[in-house]
């Protein structure tokens, strides 16, 4: 065994191995690596796009929440305003109703007072007639002296 021949045989075997590897093994490996690199790049791009979408979604959610809070505040203010208006309206209606009731009661009292005065006038006139009858010791006829008694009632 000649070392040169062994060296040449090993060099030829190594060259055949390199050719076989470059021709049949290397292209599928490179395609698999490129596919894997492309998948990784696509995954990273999708992850970045997802982060951007998440940031945009968070911004939209924050804007929506702020808008909802503003709308809720606006609704509460409107409800407060309507409540105050309703209370004021009810108060004014109650005051108007109280004034009407007071006026009606005052009118009723004035009528009662007028009736009581009339009853008192009649009683005083009757007492005056009875007193005058006792003083004069004779009977006074109320029908005959009706005009005089009416004047007396009016004076009382």
C-alpha positions in Angstrom: 0.0 0.0 0.0 1.3 3.0 -1.2 0.6 6.2 0.7 0.2 8.2 -2.4 -2.4 5.8 -3.8 -4.3 5.8 -0.5 -4.1 9.6 -0.4 -5.5 9.8 -3.9 -8.2 7.2 -3.2 -9.3 9.1 -0.1 -9.2 12.4 -2.0 -11.3 10.8 -4.8 -13.8 9.4 -2.2 -13.9 12.7 -0.5 -14.6 14.5 -3.8 -17.3 11.9 -4.6 -18.8 12.5 -1.2 -18.7 16.3 -1.7 -20.3 16.0 -5.2 -23.0 13.6 -3.9 -23.7 15.8 -1.0 -23.8 19.0 -3.1 -26.0 17.3 -5.7 -28.5 15.3 -3.6 -28.3 16.3 0.1 -27.4 20.0 0.1 -30.4 21.4 -2.1 -33.1 19.7 0.1 -31.3 20.9 3.2 -31.1 24.4 1.8 -34.7 24.4 0.8 -35.7 23.2 4.3 -33.5 25.9 5.9 -34.9 28.6 3.6 -38.5 27.4 4.3 -37.7 27.4 8.0 -36.2 30.9 7.8 -39.2 32.1 5.8 -41.6 30.6 8.3 -39.7 32.2 11.2 -39.6 35.6 9.4 -43.3 35.3 8.7 -44.0 34.3 12.3 -41.9 37.3 13.5 -43.8 39.6 11.1 -47.1 38.2 12.2 -46.1 38.7 15.9 -45.1 42.3 15.1 -48.4 42.8 13.3 -50.2 41.2 16.2 -48.5 43.7 18.6 -49.4 46.6 16.4 -53.0 45.3 16.1 -53.1 44.8 19.9 -51.8 48.4 20.4 -54.4 49.7 18.0 -57.1 47.7 19.7 -56.0 49.0 23.1 -56.1 52.5 21.8 -59.6 51.9 20.3 -60.7 50.4 23.6 -59.4 53.3 25.6 -61.1 55.7 23.2 -64.3 53.8 23.5 -64.1 53.7 27.3 -63.4 57.4 27.4 -66.3 58.1 25.1 -68.6 55.9 27.1 -67.5 57.7 30.3 -68.1 61.0 28.7 -71.5 59.9 27.5 -72.3 58.5 30.9 -71.3 61.8 32.6 -73.4 63.6 30.0 -76.4 61.3 30.7 -76.0 61.8 34.5 -75.8 65.5 34.1 -78.9 65.5 31.9 -80.8 63.3 34.4 -79.7 65.6 37.2 -81.0 68.6 35.2 -84.3 66.8 34.5 -84.6 65.8 38.1 -84.1 69.4 39.2 -86.6 70.7 36.7 -89.1 68.1 37.8 -88.6 69.0 41.4 -88.9 72.7 40.7 -92.0 72.1 38.6 -93.5 69.9 41.3 -92.7 72.6 43.9 -94.3 75.3 41.9 -97.4 73.1 41.2 -97.6 72.3 44.9 -97.3 75.9 45.8 -100.0 76.8 43.3 -102.3 74.0 44.6 -101.6 75.2 48.2 -102.5 78.7 47.2 -105.7 77.5 45.6 -106.6 75.4 48.6 -105.8 78.4 50.9 -108.0 80.7 48.8 -110.8 78.2 48.8 -110.5 77.7 52.6 -110.4 81.5 53.1 -113.5 81.9 50.9 -115.2 79.1 52.9 -114.2 80.7 56.2 -115.5 84.1 55.0 -118.8 82.4 54.1 -118.9 80.7 57.5 -118.2 84.1 59.2 -120.9 85.8 57.1 -123.3 83.0 58.0 -122.3 83.2 61.7 -122.8 87.0 61.6 -126.2 86.6 60.0 -127.2 84.0 62.7 -125.9 86.3 65.4 -127.7 89.3 63.9 -130.9 87.2 63.9 -130.3 86.1 67.5 -129.5 89.6 68.6 -132.6 91.0 66.8 -134.7 88.2 68.5 -133.2 89.1 71.8 -133.7 92.8 71.3 -137.3 92.1 70.3 -137.8 89.9 73.4 -136.2 92.5 75.6 -138.2 95.3 74.2 -141.4 93.1 74.5 -140.6 92.5 78.2 -139.8 96.2 78.7 -142.9 97.4 77.0 -144.9 94.5 78.5 -146.8 94.0 75.4 -146.3 91.9 72.5 -144.5 93.2 69.4 -145.7 91.7 66.2 -142.6 90.8 64.1 -144.5 90.8 60.8 -145.8 94.4 61.5 -142.4 95.7 62.4 -140.4 93.7 59.9 -138.9 96.8 58.3 -137.8 98.2 61.6 -136.3 94.8 62.6 -134.4 94.5 59.3 -132.9 98.0 59.9 -131.9 96.8 63.4 -130.3 93.7 62.0 -128.4 95.7 59.4 -127.1 98.0 62.1 -125.9 95.1 64.2 
